[in-house]
Amino acid sequence: MNKDIIVIGAGLTGLTTAFHAKRQGKDVLVIERDDVPGGQMRSHREGEYIFESGPSTGVVSNAEVAELFEALQGDVEMDVARPSSKCRLIWKGNKFHPLPSGLKSAVTTPLFTLKDKFRILGEPWRKRGTDPNEKVGEMTRRRLGKSFLDYAVDPFLSGVYAGDPMMLPTRVALPKLYNLEQNYGSFIRGSIAKAKMPKTERDRKATKQIFSAKGGFGSLIAALVKHVGNENIALSASNTTVTPTADGLFEVKYTDASGNAVSLTAKKVVTTCGAYALPDILPFIPADEMRKISSLVYAPVIQIGVGIKDVERHHYKAFGALIPSKEKKDVLGILFPSACFAGRSPEAGETLAFFIGGIRHPEMLEWSDEKLTALVNDSLHSLLKYPASVKAEHIRIYRHKHAIPQYQETSDERYATIDDIQRRYPGLIIAGNLRGGIGMADRIRQGTEIGSEA
Ligand SMILES: Cc1cc2nc3c(=O)[nH]c(=O)nc-3n(C[C@H](O)[C@H](O)[C@H](O)COP(=O)(O)OP(=O)(O)OC[C@H]3O[C@@H](n4cnc5c(N)ncnc54)[C@H](O)[C@@H]3O)c2cc1C
């Protein structure tokens, strides 16, 4: 049987690709290893609580996100976070402090030293960096000072990459920030210049709002599945391999959910799974070459959904709270999804999401459920300062071995290798979060671009 396009992986990237390819009238098949679609994006309902095992929120950082929700209108609705979600909390000296959002709070915050507060005034005149592999941590220290590194950028990178600012080069991990310095000589000057730039109607769709989907991200996945069609998604597929044929097509083989061997040909194959899965899927790529892609390091993350029944609603009116590595706690951060979105918990209750592990503590992935539960129960009081009477009603633990790819210096080699393979095998596209950004908005953009060109 022939297909126009076969997509491997039914996560956000794969389903978005398939959705757009189908809109172009293409005959699409998505092959997925798991028995449910969604990849990292799954919502779990527990009574009146909604827990996300993967992402809880995204940022409408490009038009493609808004356009995807527009195209899925009627099947899923974007949920925009309440204005209070602009507030982010940072732990220092045994309590949480709001990250400054204006001049007054920037002057009075205890998070940064007085010297660094003055230092930031000189940021627009500081020399431009010359090392293309300078790490985010080094760049921050050079331009803003050590306290900004410790109490703003370190927790920010924990929240986004579950990563270490001393391991991630700004150029590949935070390219927008890198370009601000390279193109404008300063973050501040660059941000002001960018804000003044004329915006097209489409640019304005990138509202930068924090979003989820009504009912949780599972409903975005369900809407994409509805449009792609269950009949075009092969779940529980194993032993998937791709081989180029002599006539410029690809033979895709897999074992289906019933154990039958399936063989198909396609003009185009898009892989959207993690780099670690590629050696088995693309066995015709020489091992030395493949290693340049599959060596990508992933930070493990344990996400723990917590439902609390009797806590005053919106106890924390904030997006979330982050704990700098310097403070040496076992928790990376805590999100407050029910403070951001309605319908995530019972009326007087609260839904929390704890994040644990990350690149600095991969060993925590092996912690038992009992140990993780004890950590969360203790943190409700030691970190969040809830009264002793407040107890978790539900605790749900989700372990992700390959949670967030770490875009390190090896990224250049990975991108060049992918480009070279794609040039040699036209029609093969190696996509997914191994390139093009780690967040949902990046995934939607990549899937939209690939699917629309199909
Ligand atoms: C705990 C956590 C929190 C996050 N928080 C945020 C957040 O707040 N904001 C944000 O923007 N992003 C966040 N992210 C990132 C976001 O979840 C991802 O960007 C996005 O879901 C990745 O989608 P994807 O389709 O590229 O990959 P995946 O979701 O990993 O999908 C890949 C799919 O490929 C399948 N697959 C793998 N191997 C094979 C094979 N051999 N054959 C067939 N199928 C295969 C997998 O089963 C999977 O379904 C978070 C991620 C995690 C883990």
The ligand as a MOL file (V3000), in Angstrom:
LIG
                    3D

  0  0  0     0  0            999 V3000
M  V30 BEGIN CTAB
M  V30 COUNTS 53 58 0 0 0
M  V30 BEGIN ATOM
M  V30 1 C 7.3190 17.0540 32.3320 0
M  V30 2 C 7.2940 17.9310 31.1170 0
M  V30 3 C 6.8650 19.2460 31.2270 0
M  V30 4 C 6.8420 20.0760 30.1160 0
M  V30 5 N 6.3980 21.3530 30.2600 0
M  V30 6 C 6.2860 22.1560 29.1860 0
M  V30 7 C 5.7180 23.4480 29.2900 0
M  V30 8 O 5.3170 23.8660 30.3930 0
M  V30 9 N 5.6300 24.2120 28.1780 0
M  V30 10 C 6.0370 23.7560 26.9510 0
M  V30 11 O 5.9250 24.4930 25.9670 0
M  V30 12 N 6.5680 22.5370 26.8130 0
M  V30 13 C 6.7110 21.7140 27.8870 0
M  V30 14 N 7.2120 20.4580 27.7510 0
M  V30 15 C 7.6800 20.0380 26.4240 0
M  V30 16 C 6.5240 19.5490 25.5430 0
M  V30 17 O 5.8280 18.5540 26.2280 0
M  V30 18 C 7.0820 19.0120 24.2350 0
M  V30 19 O 7.6640 20.0750 23.4940 0
M  V30 20 C 6.0910 18.3180 23.3210 0
M  V30 21 O 5.0650 17.6450 23.9950 0
M  V30 22 C 6.8930 17.3430 22.4850 0
M  V30 23 O 6.0980 16.8160 21.4820 0
M  V30 24 P 6.7420 15.8670 20.3870 0
M  V30 25 O 5.6440 15.3450 19.5540 0
M  V30 26 O 7.8620 16.5500 19.6860 0
M  V30 27 O 7.4460 14.6790 21.2120 0
M  V30 28 P 6.7670 13.5430 22.0710 0
M  V30 29 O 5.6240 14.0470 22.8200 0
M  V30 30 O 7.8860 12.8910 22.8230 0
M  V30 31 O 6.2330 12.5270 20.9780 0
M  V30 32 C 7.0450 11.6040 20.3200 0
M  V30 33 C 6.2110 10.3570 20.0810 0
M  V30 34 O 7.0260 9.4090 19.3770 0
M  V30 35 C 6.6950 8.1300 19.8860 0
M  V30 36 N 7.7690 7.1780 19.5500 0
M  V30 37 C 8.9960 7.0950 20.1080 0
M  V30 38 N 9.6790 6.0830 19.5420 0
M  V30 39 C 8.8720 5.5390 18.6110 0
M  V30 40 C 9.0280 4.4610 17.6910 0
M  V30 41 N 10.1420 3.7380 17.6280 0
M  V30 42 N 7.9900 4.1700 16.8650 0
M  V30 43 C 6.8320 4.8860 16.9170 0
M  V30 44 N 6.6350 5.9220 17.7770 0
M  V30 45 C 7.6520 6.2330 18.6040 0
M  V30 46 C 6.5280 8.3580 21.3760 0
M  V30 47 O 5.8260 7.3040 21.9990 0
M  V30 48 C 5.7680 9.6770 21.3860 0
M  V30 49 O 4.3820 9.4900 21.3780 0
M  V30 50 C 7.2620 19.5950 28.8390 0
M  V30 51 C 7.6970 18.2650 28.7300 0
M  V30 52 C 7.7140 17.4410 29.8440 0
M  V30 53 C 8.1620 16.0110 29.7140 0
M  V30 END ATOM
M  V30 BEGIN BOND
M  V30 1 1 1 2
M  V30 2 1 2 3
M  V30 3 2 2 52
M  V30 4 2 3 4
M  V30 5 1 4 5
M  V30 6 1 4 50
M  V30 7 2 5 6
M  V30 8 1 6 7
M  V30 9 1 6 13
M  V30 10 2 7 8
M  V30 11 1 7 9
M  V30 12 1 9 10
M  V30 13 2 10 11
M  V30 14 1 10 12
M  V30 15 2 12 13
M  V30 16 1 13 14
M  V30 17 1 14 15
M  V30 18 1 14 50
M  V30 19 1 15 16
M  V30 20 1 16 17
M  V30 21 1 16 18
M  V30 22 1 18 19
M  V30 23 1 18 20
M  V30 24 1 20 21
M  V30 25 1 20 22
M  V30 26 1 22 23
M  V30 27 1 23 24
M  V30 28 2 24 25
M  V30 29 1 24 26
M  V30 30 1 24 27
M  V30 31 1 27 28
M  V30 32 2 28 29
M  V30 33 1 28 30
M  V30 34 1 28 31
M  V30 35 1 31 32
M  V30 36 1 32 33
M  V30 37 1 33 34
M  V30 38 1 33 48
M  V30 39 1 34 35
M  V30 40 1 35 36
M  V30 41 1 35 46
M  V30 42 1 36 37
M  V30 43 1 36 45
M  V30 44 2 37 38
M  V30 45 1 38 39
M  V30 46 1 39 40
M  V30 47 2 39 45
M  V30 48 1 40 41
M  V30 49 2 40 42
M  V30 50 1 42 43
M  V30 51 2 43 44
M  V30 52 1 44 45
M  V30 53 1 46 47
M  V30 54 1 46 48
M  V30 55 1 48 49
M  V30 56 2 50 51
M  V30 57 1 51 52
M  V30 58 1 52 53
M  V30 END BOND
M  V30 END CTAB
M  END
